[in-house]
Every structure is written in structure tokens, then in C-alpha cells.
Amino acid sequence: MKAKKTARKAIARKSGPQGPMSIDFLQTLVRLMASNDLHEVDLRDGQQRINLKRGAAPAAYAPAYAPLSVAMPAAAPASTAAAAPAESADAGLVPIKSPMVGTFYAAASPDAKAFVSVGSRVEEDTDVCIIEAMKVFNNIKAECRGTIAKVLAENGKPVEFGEVLFLVKP
């Protein structure tokens, strides 16, 4: 609150004939921003507007924990041999990964048709799904060209950052 009052006083003092665009006034605002640890100030007075941003934007939330890894018992050699053909079948396919943590939706609404399915042709700007994060619905683009070979995410289920959602045959 003190920063607002100080800024108002500075505006009243500094805005003479040059208006709020004087260098002295802008320098005063920058000093106030620094001393009060403000990253953005947006002032409006009628048709005039000043929007100042300083430094990098505050860091986005990042989880402070590492994923737990659980030791799994050694698999039988037969299952390893079965996994190898599956990996080689996916070789050459381009993954479309989740850019965020959220809930995966294959369609815009429960009764709507899925954006894409196996065999669908996609371009860089094709919407392939929606990921809901914190009540915001984000359309996810393919960012590659090709044909959807596999859909790996399940509708309505949570996905992690970097999780492969689709595999595309270029």
C-alpha cells in the first residue's frame, strides 16, 4: 500500500508539462519498483498509459520433489525379447509429448468427435488434444507432419510433462 501512495505522490510531482512520460518520472518509477521488489507497474490516466516490466518474469511453479523410482524385480528373458520388437516397431515414429502436467482430453467435449485417431493425417498446426491444467483448457498442436500411428494417452486420465501422447509416422 505504501508503494501505491509513494507512486501517486511521484506522479503528482513529476507529471508537469511533459506529462507522465518524462525521463525523471520514469526513473522514479523504476527506483520504486526496485525498492519494493515489483516486477510490473501499469499506470493509466485517461488516454495515457505506462506499463513497465523489470527483470525476468517470476519463475513458474516447479515441483520441489523428484519422481520416486521403485526397483522392479528382474524380468524373465522372454519378456525382454517381447519388448524388443515393440520398440523396433516404434522406431522412426515421431512422438508428440505433453508440454505440461494435466488431464488429457481427446475431444473438445464428451459428446464431440476426437480431434485425431489412428490413421488421422496431421500438420504442424493441427489440434491433437486438450490438456486441462488448473481449470485452463490448452489446445495441443501436433508440431509435426504425418499420420497418427498410435494414441498412447487415455481420455480423462492425468498426463505428466514430457509424457508421449501420440506417435506419428512421418
C-alpha positions as CSV (number, residue, x, y, z in Angstrom):
1,M,0.0,0.0,0.0
2,K,2.9,2.3,0.8
3,A,4.3,1.8,-2.7
4,K,1.0,2.9,-4.2
5,K,0.9,6.1,-2.2
6,T,4.5,6.9,-3.0
7,A,3.8,6.3,-6.7
8,R,0.8,8.7,-6.6
9,K,2.9,11.4,-5.0
10,A,5.7,10.9,-7.6
11,I,3.1,11.1,-10.3
12,A,1.7,14.4,-8.9
13,R,5.2,15.8,-8.6
14,K,6.7,14.7,-11.8
15,S,4.0,14.9,-14.4
16,G,4.3,18.6,-15.2
17,P,4.0,19.9,-18.8
18,Q,5.7,16.8,-20.3
19,G,3.1,14.5,-18.7
20,P,3.9,11.1,-17.2
21,M,6.4,10.4,-20.0
22,S,9.3,12.5,-18.6
23,I,12.6,10.7,-18.0
24,D,12.7,11.8,-14.4
25,F,9.3,10.4,-13.7
26,L,10.1,7.1,-15.4
27,Q,13.4,6.8,-13.4
28,T,11.5,7.4,-10.2
29,L,9.1,4.6,-11.1
30,V,11.9,2.2,-11.8
31,R,13.5,3.0,-8.5
32,L,10.2,2.5,-6.7
33,M,9.8,-0.9,-8.5
34,A,13.3,-2.0,-7.4
35,S,12.9,-0.8,-3.8
36,N,9.6,-2.5,-3.4
37,D,10.5,-5.7,-5.4
38,L,7.8,-5.1,-8.0
39,H,8.2,-6.8,-11.4
40,E,5.5,-4.9,-13.2
41,V,3.7,-1.5,-12.9
42,D,0.8,-0.5,-15.1
43,L,-0.4,3.1,-14.7
44,R,-3.3,4.7,-16.6
45,D,-4.5,8.3,-16.6
46,G,-7.2,8.9,-19.2
47,Q,-5.7,8.1,-22.6
48,Q,-2.2,7.9,-21.3
49,R,-0.7,4.6,-20.1
50,I,2.6,3.5,-18.7
51,N,3.4,-0.2,-18.4
52,L,6.8,-1.0,-17.0
53,K,8.3,-4.5,-16.5
54,R,11.6,-5.2,-14.9
55,G,13.7,-8.3,-14.8
56,A,12.6,-11.7,-15.9
57,A,9.1,-12.8,-15.1
58,P,8.7,-14.6,-11.8
59,A,9.6,-18.3,-12.2
60,A,6.8,-20.7,-12.8
61,Y,6.0,-23.3,-10.3
62,A,8.3,-26.3,-10.5
63,P,7.8,-29.3,-8.2
64,A,10.4,-29.5,-5.5
65,Y,10.5,-33.3,-5.5
66,A,11.9,-35.9,-7.7
67,P,9.8,-38.7,-9.0
68,L,10.2,-41.9,-7.0
69,S,11.8,-44.8,-8.7
70,V,10.8,-48.2,-7.5
71,A,13.1,-51.2,-8.0
72,M,11.3,-53.8,-10.1
73,P,12.2,-57.5,-9.9
74,A,14.2,-58.7,-12.8
75,A,12.0,-59.6,-15.8
76,A,12.3,-63.0,-17.4
77,P,14.3,-63.1,-20.6
78,A,11.2,-64.0,-22.6
79,S,9.5,-60.7,-21.7
80,T,12.7,-58.7,-22.7
81,A,12.6,-60.4,-26.1
82,A,8.9,-59.5,-26.5
83,A,9.6,-55.8,-25.6
84,A,12.4,-55.5,-28.2
85,P,10.1,-56.0,-31.2
86,A,7.7,-53.4,-29.8
87,E,10.5,-50.8,-29.5
88,S,11.7,-51.6,-33.0
89,A,8.2,-51.2,-34.4
90,D,8.1,-47.7,-32.9
91,A,11.5,-46.8,-34.4
92,G,11.2,-43.9,-36.8
93,L,7.9,-42.6,-35.3
94,V,7.8,-39.0,-34.1
95,P,6.5,-38.6,-30.5
96,I,4.0,-35.8,-29.6
97,K,4.8,-35.1,-26.0
98,S,2.7,-33.4,-23.3
99,P,4.0,-29.9,-22.7
100,M,2.6,-29.8,-19.2
101,V,1.1,-31.7,-16.4
102,G,-2.7,-32.0,-16.6
103,T,-5.7,-34.1,-17.7
104,F,-5.7,-35.4,-21.3
105,Y,-8.9,-35.0,-23.3
106,A,-9.1,-36.4,-26.9
107,A,-12.1,-34.2,-27.8
108,A,-13.4,-30.8,-27.1
109,S,-16.4,-32.1,-25.2
110,P,-17.6,-35.6,-24.0
111,D,-20.0,-35.9,-26.9
112,A,-17.7,-34.5,-29.6
113,K,-15.6,-36.5,-32.0
114,A,-11.9,-36.9,-31.1
115,F,-9.5,-34.4,-32.6
116,V,-7.4,-37.2,-34.1
117,S,-7.3,-41.0,-34.1
118,V,-5.1,-43.7,-35.5
119,G,-4.8,-43.0,-39.2
120,S,-5.5,-39.3,-39.0
121,R,-3.3,-37.0,-41.1
122,V,-1.8,-34.1,-39.0
123,E,0.1,-30.9,-39.9
124,E,2.1,-28.7,-37.6
125,D,-0.9,-26.6,-36.6
126,T,-3.4,-29.5,-36.2
127,D,-5.0,-29.6,-32.7
128,V,-4.5,-33.2,-31.5
129,C,-5.9,-32.9,-27.9
130,I,-6.7,-30.7,-25.0
131,I,-4.8,-30.7,-21.7
132,E,-6.6,-29.2,-18.7
133,A,-4.2,-27.7,-16.2
134,M,-5.6,-25.7,-13.2
135,K,-9.0,-25.2,-14.9
136,V,-7.5,-23.9,-18.1
137,F,-8.0,-25.9,-21.2
138,N,-4.9,-25.8,-23.5
139,N,-5.2,-27.0,-27.1
140,I,-2.1,-29.0,-28.0
141,K,-0.8,-28.8,-31.6
142,A,0.9,-31.7,-33.4
143,E,4.0,-29.6,-34.3
144,C,4.9,-32.2,-36.9
145,R,3.5,-33.7,-40.1
146,G,2.5,-37.2,-40.7
147,T,-0.1,-39.8,-39.8
148,I,-1.1,-40.8,-36.3
149,A,0.3,-44.3,-35.7
150,K,-0.6,-44.7,-32.0
151,V,-2.6,-42.9,-29.4
152,L,-0.9,-43.6,-26.0
153,A,-2.8,-41.4,-23.6
154,E,-6.2,-42.3,-22.3
155,N,-9.1,-39.8,-22.4
156,G,-9.8,-38.2,-19.0
157,K,-6.6,-39.5,-17.4
158,P,-3.7,-37.4,-16.0
159,V,-0.6,-37.0,-18.0
160,E,2.9,-35.8,-17.0
161,F,5.2,-33.2,-18.5
162,G,7.1,-34.9,-21.4
163,E,4.9,-38.0,-21.5
164,V,4.4,-39.3,-25.0
165,L,0.7,-38.8,-26.0
166,F,0.9,-39.9,-29.7
167,L,3.3,-41.5,-32.1
168,V,3.3,-40.0,-35.6
169,K,4.6,-41.8,-38.8
170,P,6.3,-39.0,-40.8
